[in-house]
Amino acid sequence: MELFSLSLDLTNSIILGIVSVLVIYWFWLKPRGTSSSSSSNSTMSLIKPAKPLNELSAKPSGVAHEGSFVDRMIHSGKTMVVFYGSQTGTAEEFGQRIAKQAKRYGISATVCDPEECDMEELQRLTTIDKHIALFCLATYGEGDPTDNAQEFYEWLREDGRELNNLHYAVFGLGNKTYEHYNAVGKYVDKRLEEIGGVRMCEVGLGDDDGNIEDDFMAWTTVFWENVCQKYELVINADGTSMRQYKLVDGPFPPETVFTGEIGRLKSYERQKPPYDLRNPYLAPVLASRELFEKGCTRSCLHLELDISNTRIKYEAGDHVAVFPSNDEALVNRIGELLNVNLDEVISLVNVDEDAQKKTPFPCPCSYRTALTYYLDITSVLNTQVLKEIAQYAINEDEKAILTLMGSYSEEGKIKYKEWVLDSYRSLVHVLEDLPSLKPPLDHLCELLPRLHPRYYSISSSPKVHPTCVHVTAVVVHYKTPTNRFAKGVATNCFKELHNKHQVLEISENPPENGCHVPGRFPIYIRKSTFRLPFKFQTPIIMIGPGTGLAPFRGFIQERHFYKTQNKPVGETILYYGCRNQAEDYLYRDELKYFVDEQILELYVAFSRDQEQKIYVTHLLRQHGEKLWKLIKEQNASVYVCGDAKNMARDVHSILIDIAQAHGDMTAERASAFVKELTQKGRYSQDVWS
């Protein structure tokens, strides 16, 4: 009887379990097709967790064009699409500005990230009357596309592509100090024409080493003239500011408010790999120390960031991206000048319901959060911002100067260069010097560019420091022509934390550093092609004055590691330079140790320790014959890290001279030889301007 009862109970349990599974499937897992009843959809909407405003979109019901930028354009009556390839945010900013300018010509434009679009649909764009496809594309690294434009670039290079009658224009962003100046913009412009596109305007070439703002404004003037001529359009002479985002007031539930997260809400409270640009890791700072000697008026810091138990991997030569925060004093000063409660929580929502970008930064958040973590408040203001905020100046003289600088007239360009660029006036400086200017803070938040991560060459090797990333950074701090002090955003975050470490002697409870979470910085690893040779025996020649030493410290650590493993390691030669041996000689004791270990051959140039300045380039010329034998006979790899404008250019010229002098080559053949080294991966540069 007990056995029968037990069997019955077991049977009932099984039946009950099956019924439960069916109920759960029906209410939770069953796919909802068009045949689903309205009551079922209502039930589902009730049990969904609340989303923050930046994840909500006020799209009409029944929209079937979520993944199609062309369908979105047709649905919202747009005729122009602007794609951006951006690494630091400038190309995206220019794209947004062009889309805004389009309104003055009666054109409705959308701005898109090519990484989030099916670029196969470009051909469908030609079905839209008076269409325009505009590309704002930055060139990064060794003539490479930016991360978000990589897939589009590779797609465009494939055989068989056809974009017949696609009306297009390209504005490239580059730097003339680099060998592959604006290579991506030039290629895309040429390739689009090859596969049937119709060029609306000659390719624009912005030079970040000069005045890229001027280059951009000059090009857009010609571009709009061509568009008006082709499509018989007339500019709206009114010139009234047209807002891209509308202010949405609270209150907002606290659980929906961003507090500095880059991507996912509450991501800093619940950290989950993988870590990348949209999901950085909050790395604890294990140690920091000053690298310059006492008495030196400058500062260079060594930081060690903990990546243990994160699954984060890096290689010697990679970069670490650090998301900084703005100086608290500057943020508070903006609140004072505009008489705004910075702790008020707001949200800015795109007035275009079909726009790909719903908010300019994570919303809702407080003004303080936006100004601290999301907006660039330290760079000089561009002409577009000055033009937009001129309307808020009460004093007519102040309004006139802002209007002039935003007009792009010859007089305006001269005034802008003198009053903004040469004087390095940022937002706070402009507000202080034009006291009647009181723009609404929500409008400023719309206009200011995003605060982007800063990239540093990692100065350690994972073979020696697998759970730690080292950073070597000079603290940026200088006096401007208006007798104000300008500070580097990230390096002064480092300095602030280092100072507190010094006071507390790196206590077990790290002090607050004002950057997201006490004692931590949001980071991710950006992969690089700056790599050691695959074979340990291959000789390497490293040229890195100043903080250009950073990646080579990792290279040397790695070569030393392999030597301790009894691996055959080739010659490891470093050309390093600094101003004074007694002041700014970085990692002096470490380098001496590696020399004593017979892993490193070191040559140092101290530029200001004697009357006649000596740089690493002088040493390279002196050692021309030795270097030629290493490169030509032993297949040595050459690495350069540091200043692109002068040092890297000089090194490139010296290598050509060495090939001529010791390789018995003509200038043309020597130049081709050095180019071949680059193509074979034997001549690599990690440089900045």
C-alpha angles and dihedrals in degrees: 000000000000090000091052091049091049091050091049092050090049091050092049090049092052092048091047090050092051092049091049092052091050092050092049090048092050096049102032115020106028110113112248110229129175089276093064113116121249091241091059091052090049091052091051092049091053095056097045114106116250114265127214115249094257090064094048122087125193094220121157116256118268095030109164098177101078095126099034119083090191093053089048089052093049091046093053098037097248123154102180132061124189118201120194133200104196135168100170100022101257096107090049090050091051090049091053091049093052090050089052092048089053091069089067089062095046092256121135111213137184128206118220139184105227089214089065096045135077098239091193084081093069089095090057089057088075089069089070112088114243092004125174129194111195124187124201102189130175123205114227134190116339096359093303131146119250118266094260093049097046097096093047091048092052091045091052092052094057119108119254097036115149127184100164115188094359107156106221147161132190132209114188127202118207146128125252092215088071122080095231096052111189091338094156096050092047093048096047091048092050095042095050089055091048092056096049106279123145113230112225095188139003112272113274118227116202116195115206090190089063126027106314091175089060091046091051095048092047091051096046089052091058092040094055092045089056093046092050091049094048097043097030094239130162124214119243100244091198092083091192115166112260116203119227095194131039124217115246114195125213165213094173125182107257091235090062097052121103117225101188104311113147097212129349117043112254089006091138090057094049107032115197129175145264095074120204144131093307096038111035123183120241098233119198115230105236097183144354132188140173113250099191119080125255111275094036110124092214130066134221120180134205113207130184117207119199116229098164117141092012104101086235111147129188140174131216106275097033123122129238116216115213122196106215132197129226123254110276091222091056092049092050090047091058090052091051095047093049096035092232132151099239092196093064110117115227141163130214114207126188112254087216105079092198096050116125090223109059099180133019090233136353108311147232098039138129122271087245092056092047093050094043103045111010111037133063105233098161103060121090113270116255124231094257092059091048090050093050097048096044090089090066096059110104095192109080094216091053091047090050094053092049092047091049094052091048094048098076092222117143090256090047093052092052092048092047092051093048100040101034113017102036092039092044095226114183126187096282092048093051092049091048095048095045101045096177091059108102109160117181107264093228089059091049089051088055094049103042117091120246121269105245133199121269118231124220130184106245110246099203140065123238088220088068101023107029095160099039137063118207123211127195114194137164111225110241112223126142144148119256126216089260090060094253127126120243119202133196107247100222100031091053089052085055092047093049092052092045092053091052090047088054093052094047095032090235097302123204088255104057115221124245114272098188091244112116099288129019113273095358139101126202107242145163134182121252113202119233138196089222095111141156115249115274091238116067091211094062111108116236130205113201123193114188125144119186114351086349081091090073102092091037090059085062092046092051092047089052095048089049090050092054091048090055086053088057093250118151105253123193127224112302110201126181128192107195131173140186138159103258132010091218097049119030108016101138120219091351096163093046093051091048089052092053090048090051089049087056092236096109136053105200132197118179130191118199104197099195105032092093137034093256111059116236122198133182088259090065090054092049091055091048091053096043097124094048092048092049092054091049093049099039104032103028099033093236119185119232123215128188125188129175139039113024098192100061116357099045092045091050092049090051091052092046092053089054090048091050091051089051096046100041102023096049091235133148117244090257094049092045091051090049090048092055090047089053089053088057093047091051092050093247096114114050132173132200100182141151137193 
